[in-house]
Amino acid sequence: MKILILGADGYLGWPSCLYFSRRDHEVTGVDNYFRRNAATELDCESLIPAPNLLQRANIWKEVTGRSIKVHIGDITNYEFLLSLFREYNPDAVIHYAEQPSAPYSMMSRDKAAFTVQNNLISTLNIMYAVKEVNPECHIIKLGTMGEYGTPNIDIEEGWLEIEHNSRKDRFLFPRQAGSLYHTTKVQDTDMIWFYVRTWGLGVTDLMQGPVYGLSTEETDLDPRLTPSFHYDEIFGTVLNRFIVQAVAGYPLTVFGKGNQTRGFLNLRDTMQCVYLSASRPAARGQLRVFNQLTEQFSVNQLAEKVKIVGDRLGYNVVIKHINNPRVEKEDHYYNVKYTGLFDLGLKPHYLTDEILESFFAVTDTYKDLINRDAFFRGVSWK
């Protein structure tokens, strides 16, 4: 297949480029370096220094003999994106190219406006480019479990059958996002569903939980291929942050009661999920939704797992509850259905002590680069 990966320099985008390339697909990666630049501006750069995207592609060529084409540009510029579709005519486009941070979207009016502009216009442009160049192109869109919020009912896999006044219909599962970033993802899904109905496009929307980890089979081939690794409050996910805090001798910052429960998955499993979705595409006129997670944990459970392993390794881990800067339910029901990707063949990597130990070992290698000031900035929803 010819695969166009948008947001190719990111935590998920770069290992996705490698995953498809290693399986002999023709990969083109695109990025505008938003996250690199924003992390520099906010002094919360990746723990592991990463070569730029062009350098990474050259390293991959050196290590494997395989090529990844690279373009640096902004896909909110429609003419730029359209030129890529015309040049490569991809069979599938994978859309990671959004501002990915809830805290960033809540920092200021300007950052909120950027989040809305970037996320919605990028998605809109993709829909139009596919329609104009190749309506058979399968769109794989990275959504988020955060779209659903924490309803007091089971979270179905994307869709919900409703009976009202003796009549039934099928609707997208109700969304109630907890940040402006997550709200733009809800708006993405609504926009996509409109164009699927109107133009008959085929789309897979992946409702992904927080991802953790640094390692895939491909990135393990050379340390220079390691993905960007953010552990800060703005761009880092919770388990990644806890591991780095433990190595730094910094208390694990648990927001509020710590009973907030979410669905998590290993970086290796994100690669599987995206690849399985591309290999068995949605049909024309179908919006296929998968809930992308393998396990559910509360924040307290994650912190306790990190403490048990960290203490055994000699880190003397401390857990500290702090006032929650977010507006969210801390005690809530959470039961998610997530069978679709398993039905396609997902083989999960569960969060074992061995995985945590390897995570500690890699992080310890870079402990002298940890910026303790990046752990907590106190970005408040209020």
Buried (B, 14 or more C-beta within 10 A) or exposed (E): BBBBBBBBBBBBBBBBBBBBBBBEBBBBBBBBBBBBEBBEEBEBBBBBEBEBBBEBBBBBEEBBEBBBBBBBBBBBBBEBBBBBBEEBEBBBBBBBBBBBBBBBBBBEEEBBEBBBEBBBBBBBBBBBBBBEBBEEBBBBBBBBBBBBBBBEEEBBBBEBEEEEEEEEEEEBBBBEBBBBBBBBBBBBBEBBBEBBEEBEBBBBBBBBBBBBBBBBEBBEBEEBBBBBBBBBBBBBBBBBBBBBBBBBEBBBBBBBEBBBBBBBBBBBBBBBBBBBBBEEBBEBEBBBBBBBBBBBBBBBBBBBBBBEBBEEBEBEBBBEBEEBBBEBBBEEEBEBEBEBBBEBEBEBBEBEEEBBEBBBEBBBEBEEEBBEEBBBBEBEBE
